[in-house]
Amino acid sequence: MLWLLGAGLLCMAGAVAAVETQGLPGTNPSPVQLRRPPIAPLSGMAQLGQKIFFDASLSSSGALSCGSCHSPDHAYGPPSDAAVMFGGPAQSRQGTRAVPGLTYLERQPNFSIGPEKDEDDNLVDFAQLAAAGQQAARAKKVATGTAASAVNIVPQGGLFWDGRADTLQDQAIFPLLDPNEMDGGSIEVVAQKLRQASYAPRFAELFGANIFDNTRLLVAEAMFAVARYQVEEPSFHPYSSKFDYWLEGRARLSESELRGLQLFNDPDNANCAGCHTSAPTRDGLPPLFTDHQYEALGAPRNAALASNRDPNYFDLGVCGPYRTDIAEQTQYCGMFLTPTLRNTATRRVFFHNGVFTSLEQVLDFYNFRDTNPERVYPRAADGTVRKYDDLPEKHHGNVDVADPPFERHLGDTPAMTAQDEADIIAFLKTLTDGYQAER
């Protein structure tokens, strides 16, 4: 039974060429060979970046480094179960967004709007593309038809929850200077600390002694070194999960995990793969479990965030408050980047505002948002359910109500049973890196 189930799953994922093999229960009947990044000793630049990544002296508190919030022991995600991290000089300033993981960013495309483009197309103005998107009908995103959704004129790519940085080098400077995070003060302050760091001689060796005379270049090279560390260090992209090895025929999934995979890829059920693509690429790159696109899902407001005490404050994702260049394209307000699901079982908070604290809550949100919203959202004083309460009413039309399971209506039968949810979670746990392959 499991052998046949596995074969069906692969057909749905479109993942591999048909290779008829007999195997033990739970094995992949059509294994593939995945193409992983090459492993080599860290370059001198990456070694410098490693020192900077873990240097807490660059923060105003002297106690917070990049690695404090992006812990290597937690798949470079947050180590705590707080909705957001605290920073600043006394580590008492609360951030406003959950810390995203830093793994599997080596294949993240630049921010753009609409279908993938050639390099020359980068000259097209975002506003022009976004304006076209106002008139274009969106293709439904289903697990078996992601090609159709690829033509959607929606934001995709970039780093952070709103894609405001394209490169790891550009990304690194934001938390370093953010007063709610490392609170580095200014470029000048950071540069002075770099000049005094124990690893300062490495700058002179790599860039020449004059590097210390140019403040902005010094900091830029430091951030480039951090980026090189993230690119070269294998633990940022190990592709060593049980699912990776199952794809290669080196691990067996349990009955629950296999059923969870089937539901994950089922366009009439959870439809997770509609956005979290589960198939390897045609040239053998492992699946990233994200289509890199942005979605407005209408997650509940998180009352634990200090910023949300102001009833007029709303985090609109690509429309602000951090990103401002496409704020006028209001059809995208409330959209946030679809994250990878790799290592998601190691996280303790989920979604951009950290409102959920377990995978069970996340699955309940997808399952009941539209059929039983009272299970997801708070009630107003008059007893009505405050659906989409973390988004101004004028932007409620941006929320996805077309892609399964969000096409259901109040009172409909939910897409998933409790057992379905449990099986999907069992499958999600197979995406955690560090599994020991059978051979």
Helices and strands as residue ranges (DSSP letters): H 2-13, H 44-53, G 56-58, H 66-69, G 72-74, E 86-87, E 93-94, E 112-113, G 119-123, H 126-135, H 146-149, E 155-156, H 168-177, H 187-196, H 200-207, G 209-213, H 215-232, G 234-236, H 242-247, H 255-264, G 272-274, E 294-295, G 306-309, G 330-332, E 336-337, G 344-346, H 359-368, G 373-375, G 393-398, H 418-428, G 429-431
